[in-house]
Amino acid sequence: MAKVGILMGSDSDLPIMSKAAKMLEDFGIDYEMRVISAHREPDVFVDYAKNAEDKGIEVIIAGAGGAAHLPGMCAAMFPLPVIGVPIHTKSLGGVDSLYSIVQMPSGIPVATVAIDGAANAAILAAEMLSISNPSLRTKLAEYKASLKNQVVAKDANLSDIGYEAYLSQMGK
């Protein structure tokens, strides 16, 4: 049964939101992914947001660009955590989305990640779910240790070959 709902208002958001799906898969977390527009099909959206908890959803990750109402509207109707992912827009670079999501009124919080930060949204969802799941907490600790190990390896490589060779390896 899905524990996380990944929502987006348009399939144009799929390249970004698929990063959340991939991260959840890496942690072994079941999810469902839907394209539901709060503006174009409000009845479908309201039904989803009001019934997600009954379906076993414990966290919603909602990506949105422009006016970015999807995460806030989810938070208004879904009693559990909502994480907003502002999507980069052509007109304002996603800052419009970021401001729309992060500036929620008191009482309707939306945890908000960086513009196009769907992978971090999934990690945050995993951390929320790990509060009552020690094995997931262990996977998160292992993941964070692997991040540290990657940096240590990069530092050692830089020290071994020098910055010019390192940049060449990176294709820069």
Sequence and secondary structure as in RCSB ss.txt:
>XXXX:A:sequence
MAKVGILMGSDSDLPIMSKAAKMLEDFGIDYEMRVISAHREPDVFVDYAKNAEDKGIEVIIAGAGGAAHLPGMCA
AMFPLPVIGVPIHTKSLGGVDSLYSIVQMPSGIPVATVAIDGAANAAILAAEMLSISNPSLRTKLAEYKASLKNQ
VVAKDANLSDIGYEAYLSQMGK
>XXXX:A:secstr
  SEEEEESSGGGHHHHHHHHHHHHHHT  EEEEE  TTT HHHHHHHHHHTGGGT  EEEEEE TT HHHHHHH
HH SS EEEEE   TTTTTHHHHHHHH   TT   EE  TT HHHHHHHHHHHHHTT HHHHHHHHHHHHHHHHH
HHHHHHHHHHH HHHHHHHTT 
